[in-house]
Every structure is written in structure tokens, then in C-alpha cells.
Amino acid sequence: MRKQEPDLCFLHYADSREGREAPLAFRKLHSHPPVNCQTKKMPPGHRHSHGNTEALLTRGRLGCLLLLKLLMLANVSVSCPSKCRCVADIGLVQCGFPALQEILEDIPQWVQNLSLIGGDVNVLRPETFQRNSSQLGNLTTLLLINSSIQAIEALAFQELPSLTTLDLSFNRLATIANDAFDRASQLEVLKLNQAFQAPA
């Protein structure tokens, strides 16, 4: 029984510049004109140059890089939470009227600036961010505006090690623990515009 010839085979061609033979891999089915894999040299009249090979390799590398970039962009679009706007180049995620825990479950790891406006959070506690802490390590700016926040518990932001700016404006704060911001060692800016509940 005759063995099936492989699609990929190796042959040798004469290197015209150095006077030696070098290996060349190609697919038989795609060779044009067809080349016998058993031959040691390319057909008469065929010329090969390293310049052409280098150009082909360069184009191949560029094609691989382009494909990788497209895959990365596709992954970014998939990882953006629903009802949110994501701009990966600047690490921005903006969400309107979000359910905070649902947003955090789908938050991309590249997020640096997270803006949540009009949610229904009520209480901020360490557990709020603990479950997704591995995805929030790069978060530097957090806006929780008009999110019905009434209380901030102790160590509420300890799972956000890179947080530098926090905006809690337009909430209904009534209680803030004395150590609410402990372990938020990088925090520099805290905005509380109209953040407190008016006295009864």
C-alpha cells in the first residue's frame, strides 16, 4: 500500500550568494510550479534571495502582531460590563445607574478609572470590593456619585491599593467609621460635594 505523501516537506536549494545549499520548507499542494520533494535543487531558472525571505518573514511577523492586536481588542469588547462604556486605551469604565456588584463581577483588569453614577449602593464595606480585588489592583480613580450611599464601614477601601482619587458626591451619607479610609494609603483626593444627608 502506497504511503500518503506529507503536505509539508523539506528540500534544499542552492544559495547563489554563498555557494552552498540551504533548507527550504514549503507545502507541496501550494507550490507553484510544483516541485518534487526529492530533488535537491530548485527547478532551472528559479532564483532565491535572502532579501525576499527576510521581507516575507517581516510581513509574517507584522501579520501575527496585527492578529494579536485584533484578539486583544476583541477581548476588551467582551470584558466590558453591560450598560457601561469602556475605553481601554485610557483604562476608563463609565456606568450609569449600575448594580455595583454586577458591574464589579465583569470589570476588566485594565480599569484605572471607574465611574458609577446613579446606583443603589447604600453601604460601602470591605466586602464590597474584596471579591474582585484581583481585578481592581490598578484602579486609581473611583467615582460613586449619586449612588444612595448612607454609610461607610471600617477599612472599606483596603482592597483598592492604588486608589488616589475618590468622589462620593451627591450621596446620603449619615455614618462614616473613624477608620473608613485606613489602608487606603495612596488616597490623595476625596470629594464629598453634597454627600451628606440633611439633618431631619
Backbone hydrogen bonds, N-H to C=O, Kabsch-Sander energy under -0.5 kcal/mol:
donor,donor_aa,acceptor,acceptor_aa,energy
9,C,7,D,-0.5
9,C,26,F,-1.9
11,L,24,L,-2.1
12,H,39,T,-0.6
13,Y,22,A,-2.2
15,D,13,Y,-0.5
15,D,20,R,-3.9
16,S,14,A,-0.9
19,G,15,D,-1.9
20,R,15,D,-0.7
22,A,13,Y,-2.2
24,L,11,L,-2.5
26,F,9,C,-1.8
28,K,7,D,-2.4
28,K,26,F,-0.5
30,H,27,R,-0.8
31,S,27,R,-0.6
31,S,28,K,-1.1
39,T,36,N,-1.4
46,H,43,P,-2.0
53,T,49,S,-1.7
54,E,50,H,-2.9
55,A,51,G,-2.1
56,L,52,N,-2.4
57,L,53,T,-2.6
58,T,54,E,-2.5
59,R,55,A,-2.4
60,G,56,L,-2.3
61,R,57,L,-2.5
62,L,58,T,-2.5
63,G,59,R,-2.3
64,C,60,G,-2.1
65,L,61,R,-2.5
66,L,62,L,-2.5
67,L,63,G,-2.3
68,L,64,C,-2.5
69,K,65,L,-2.4
70,L,66,L,-2.3
71,L,67,L,-2.3
72,M,68,L,-2.2
73,L,69,K,-2.4
74,A,70,L,-2.4
75,N,71,L,-2.3
76,V,72,M,-2.1
77,S,73,L,-2.2
78,V,74,A,-1.8
79,S,75,N,-2.1
80,C,76,V,-0.8
84,C,81,P,-1.1
85,R,94,Q,-2.9
87,V,92,L,-2.7
90,I,87,V,-1.1
91,G,88,A,-1.0
92,L,87,V,-2.2
93,V,113,N,-2.7
94,Q,85,R,-2.6
95,C,115,S,-3.2
96,G,83,K,-1.0
97,F,117,I,-4.0
100,L,98,P,-0.8
102,E,99,A,-0.6
103,I,99,A,-2.1
104,L,100,L,-2.6
105,E,101,Q,-1.7
106,D,102,E,-0.9
106,D,103,I,-0.8
107,I,104,L,-0.8
111,V,108,P,-1.5
112,Q,91,G,-3.2
113,N,91,G,-2.8
114,L,141,T,-2.9
115,S,93,V,-2.8
115,S,113,N,-0.5
116,L,114,L,-0.5
116,L,143,L,-3.4
117,I,95,C,-2.4
117,I,115,S,-0.5
118,G,145,I,-2.5
120,D,98,P,-0.7
121,V,147,S,-2.8
122,N,147,S,-0.8
123,V,121,V,-2.4
124,L,151,A,-2.5
125,R,123,V,-0.6
128,T,125,R,-1.8
129,F,125,R,-0.5
129,F,126,P,-1.1
130,Q,126,P,-1.4
131,R,127,E,-0.8
133,S,130,Q,-1.6
135,Q,132,N,-1.4
136,L,132,N,-0.6
136,L,133,S,-1.0
139,L,136,L,-1.3
140,T,112,Q,-2.4
141,T,112,Q,-2.5
142,L,165,T,-2.5
143,L,114,L,-2.8
144,L,142,L,-0.6
144,L,167,D,-2.9
145,I,116,L,-1.2
146,N,169,S,-2.1
150,Q,122,N,-3.7
151,A,122,N,-1.8
152,I,175,T,-2.0
153,E,124,L,-3.2
155,L,179,D,-2.2
156,A,153,E,-1.2
156,A,180,A,-0.6
157,F,180,A,-0.9
158,Q,155,L,-1.5
160,L,157,F,-1.7
163,L,160,L,-1.3
164,T,140,T,-2.8
165,T,140,T,-2.4
166,L,189,V,-2.7
167,D,142,L,-2.4
168,L,166,L,-0.5
168,L,191,K,-2.9
170,F,193,N,-2.7
172,R,149,I,-1.8
173,L,195,A,-2.8
174,A,150,Q,-3.2
175,T,150,Q,-1.9
177,A,152,I,-2.6
180,A,177,A,-1.8
182,D,179,D,-1.1
184,A,181,F,-1.6
185,S,183,R,-1.0
187,L,184,A,-1.6
188,E,164,T,-2.8
189,V,164,T,-2.5
191,K,166,L,-2.7
192,L,190,L,-0.5
195,A,192,L,-1.5
197,Q,173,L,-2.7
